[in-house]
């Protein structure tokens, strides 16, 4: 799994939470959309937890890039804001949305189980 968030405290917390969730592991945590695209270009991942509000390349644009190609990646968009407070593009991307404060092992597993059409090998 790749965690993408411009707030170091959240990246660290999400990495810890994911690491404590059976069957999941973080292979990288990066602070920008550009770094996320660079990472998946050399080391593909199966699931991306992606902050909507990033400096530089936005989470929305990063998501679009990650979802195009021969094998679209599974992406979960996250924000500290409610979805209704975010641009309409967020809902139009066709990926799950999660408020950051709801991230938990159970929610992570539910999101993974609910993803369809994404490449889902055993190692997340």
C-alpha positions as CSV (number, residue, x, y, z in Angstrom):
1,X,0.0,0.0,0.0
2,X,1.1,3.5,-0.7
3,X,0.0,6.4,1.7
4,X,0.0,9.8,0.1
5,X,-0.5,12.8,2.4
6,X,1.3,16.1,2.8
7,X,0.9,16.0,6.6
8,X,3.7,14.0,8.1
9,X,1.7,13.3,11.3
10,X,-1.1,11.7,9.3
11,X,1.3,9.7,7.1
12,X,2.9,8.3,10.3
13,X,-0.4,7.5,11.9
14,X,-1.8,5.9,8.8
15,X,1.4,3.8,8.4
16,X,1.2,2.6,11.9
17,X,-2.5,1.8,11.6
18,X,-2.1,-0.1,8.3
19,X,0.9,-2.0,9.7
20,X,-1.3,-3.1,12.6
21,X,-4.0,-4.4,10.3
22,X,-3.6,-8.1,9.4
23,X,-2.9,-8.6,5.7
24,X,-1.9,-5.0,5.0
25,X,1.4,-3.3,4.8
26,X,2.7,0.1,3.7
27,X,5.5,-0.1,1.2
28,X,5.9,3.7,1.0
29,X,4.5,6.9,2.4
30,X,5.0,10.0,0.4
31,X,4.1,13.7,0.7
32,X,2.9,14.6,-2.8
33,X,1.0,13.5,-5.9
34,X,4.2,13.8,-7.9
35,X,6.1,11.5,-5.5
36,X,3.2,9.0,-5.6
37,X,3.3,8.8,-9.4
38,X,7.1,8.5,-9.3
39,X,6.8,5.6,-6.8
40,X,4.2,3.6,-8.7
41,X,6.3,4.1,-11.9
42,X,9.1,2.0,-10.4
43,X,7.4,0.0,-7.7
44,X,3.8,-0.7,-8.3
45,X,1.4,-1.0,-5.3
46,X,-2.1,-2.5,-5.0
47,X,-3.8,0.1,-3.0
48,X,-3.3,3.9,-2.6
49,X,-4.6,5.9,0.3
50,X,-4.6,9.4,-1.2
51,X,-5.3,12.8,0.4
52,X,-7.5,15.0,-1.7
53,X,-5.9,18.3,-0.7
54,X,-2.2,18.1,-1.7
55,X,0.1,20.9,-2.7
56,X,1.3,20.7,-6.3
57,X,-0.5,18.0,-8.2
58,X,-3.9,17.6,-6.4
59,X,-5.2,14.4,-5.0
60,X,-7.9,14.6,-7.6
61,X,-5.4,14.8,-10.5
62,X,-3.2,12.2,-8.9
63,X,-6.1,9.9,-8.7
64,X,-7.0,10.4,-12.4
65,X,-3.4,9.5,-13.3
66,X,-3.4,6.4,-11.1
67,X,-6.7,5.2,-12.4
68,X,-5.7,5.4,-16.1
69,X,-3.6,2.8,-17.8
70,X,-3.6,-0.9,-18.5
71,X,-4.0,-1.8,-14.8
72,X,-5.8,0.9,-12.9
73,X,-4.8,1.1,-9.3
74,X,-7.2,0.8,-6.4
75,X,-7.4,4.2,-4.8
76,X,-9.2,5.4,-1.7
77,X,-9.5,9.2,-1.5
78,X,-9.3,10.7,2.0
79,X,-9.7,14.1,3.5
80,X,-10.1,15.8,6.9
81,X,-13.2,17.4,5.4
82,X,-16.6,15.8,4.6
83,X,-17.1,14.9,1.0
84,X,-19.9,17.5,0.7
85,X,-17.2,20.2,1.5
86,X,-15.0,19.1,-1.4
87,X,-15.1,19.7,-5.1
88,X,-17.7,17.7,-7.0
89,X,-14.8,16.0,-8.9
90,X,-14.2,13.9,-5.8
91,X,-17.5,12.0,-6.2
92,X,-17.2,11.8,-10.0
93,X,-13.9,9.8,-9.8
94,X,-15.6,6.5,-9.0
95,X,-13.4,5.6,-6.1
96,X,-14.2,5.3,-2.4
97,X,-14.0,8.4,-0.2
98,X,-13.1,8.3,3.5
99,X,-12.9,11.0,6.1
100,X,-9.5,10.6,7.7
101,X,-10.8,10.4,11.3
102,X,-12.8,7.2,10.3
103,X,-9.7,5.3,9.1
104,X,-9.5,2.1,11.2
105,X,-8.5,-1.5,10.6
106,X,-12.1,-2.6,10.1
107,X,-12.9,0.3,7.7
108,X,-9.7,-0.5,5.8
109,X,-10.7,-4.1,5.3
110,X,-14.2,-3.1,4.3
111,X,-12.9,-0.7,1.7
112,X,-10.5,-3.4,0.3
113,X,-13.3,-5.9,0.2
114,X,-15.6,-3.5,-1.6
115,X,-13.2,-2.5,-4.3
116,X,-14.1,-3.9,-7.7
117,X,-12.3,-4.0,-11.0
118,X,-9.0,-3.2,-9.4
119,X,-5.9,-5.5,-9.4
120,X,-6.1,-7.2,-6.0
121,X,-3.3,-9.7,-5.3
122,X,-2.9,-11.1,-1.8
123,X,-0.1,-8.6,-0.8
124,X,-1.6,-5.2,-0.3
